[in-house]
Amino acid sequence: MTIEITSPADLPTAVGRSATGEWFAVTQDRIDVFADATDDHQWIHTDPARAASGPFGATVAHGFLTLSLLPALTDGLLAVGGTGMLVNYGLDRVRFVSPVRAGSRVRATTTVVSVEPSSLGARVTSDVVVEVEGVDKPAVIARTIVLIAPAA
């Protein structure tokens, strides 16, 4: 399901609306590549044999890996006609609630909280919840801010 808005000027009509994305697999290979990119090779992420007897029973994704997937997980959930660009403006809060085990699938639900005018367009604040398939607690809860600028 997508939140469809005809133009950036109509963004206030999105407040309170939610959309949920598709499932996305978090593979061990993706975890290993992220470990290489960030130099975070802690065994809970990169050593499946050791992690099997660790606190999570398997390797787990870095919290920041899961967070970095937000653009992919929320892509297309808010479709705004007449948009020139979208820019990540930041995060107001983030919580890593439960681990994402290697091989799990995750998806995001985004709820538009507010829309504020900006000199370049509008700042859209959304609450994003990343859930793990088959797990009761979410993996990540974040309040995101995206700048949406109209097409020139």
N, C-alpha and C positions, 0 to 999 in steps of 0.2 A: 504494500500500500504506500502511496506517495502523497505528500501534501503538495497540491498543485496551486500555484498562485500565478495570476496572469502577468503581473509586473511588479517591480520593486516597490512601487507606490502602494500596492495592495498588500504588502507584507503584514501590516497589523492584523489582517484577517486570519493569519496563521497562528496567532497566539492561542495557546491552549490545545492546539491540534497535535496529534502524534502519528508517527509512522514507524514501522518495523521493517528492517532489512532482511536479506537472505543470509542463510548459514554460510560460514566461512571456516575452513579447516586451518587449524594452527598445527603445523607439522614440526617434527623434530628438526628437519632441515631448515625451516624458517627460523626456529629458535637458535640453531647453531650459527646461521648467517648473522642474526642480530647480535649474538655474543661476539662474533668476530668484529662487527662494525663498532661495537661499544666497548670492547675489551673487558666485558663482564662474563667470564668463563666459570662462574661459580658452579660447583658440581650439581646443584639442584636443577640447573638448566641444561648442562651439557654432558653429564655422565649417567646414561640410562641404567647401567648396572648398579652403581652406588645409590642413585635416586630411588630405585625400586624398593630399597629397604629404608629409605628416608621418610621424613614426616608426611610427604604427599603421595607416596607409593609409586611415583613415576617422576620423570622430569617435568618441569613446569616452565611456562613462558615467563619471561621477565615482565614485571608490571608495566615497564615503559614500552615493551614490545606491544602489549595489548593496547596501551594508550596510543601508540603510534599507528595502530590500525583504524583508529576512529575515522579518518577520511575515507578509507575504503569501505568500512562498515556502514557509514552514513551516506555514501555517495548516492545521489538520486532520491533520497528520502524527502528533500525539500526542493521542489522544482519551481523555479521562478522565471517566468518568461521575461525577455528583455534584459537579461543579466549580462553585463560585460565581463565581470570577474568576481570571484569569491576569494577572500583572503582570510587565513586563520588569524584571528585577532588575539586569541589567548584562551586561558582557562581561569575560572574563578575558584574552582575547587575540584579535587580529584581524590577518590578513595579506591584502594585496591582491596576489595571485600573478600574474594575467594580466588584460589589459584586456577590457572588454566593449564590443565595437563596436556602434554604433547599428544597430538592425535585428536584432541577435542575439537568441537565445532562451536563457534561463537556467532552471535548476531547482536545488532544494536537496535534499540528503540530510542527515537529522539522525540522530545516534546518541546515545542517552541514556548519559551517562557516570556520573552519580551522582545520588542523591536524598538530601537532608538534611532532617531535620525543622526546622520554623521555628514561631515563635509563631502565625503565620497559616495554616500548612499545611505545605507542603514546597517546598524550593528544588530545582529540577531543572536539572542542568548537562548540556548537550549539546554535542557537536561538530557543527558545521554546515559542510558543504562546498557551495559554489555552483559548479556547472559551467556551461560555455558549450557549447551544442550544436556538435559538430564540432571542439572544441578539446581538446587533450590535457591541458593544465594547468588546474586549477580557477581561477576568478576570485577567490573569497574563501574563506578558511578562518577560522572563528571558533568560539570557545568561548562559548556563551551560557548565561545563568542566568535561569530563569523561576520566579517564585513562583506556586504553584498553591494556591489556598485552597478548601476544601470549601464547598458550598452551606450556607447558614444553616439 
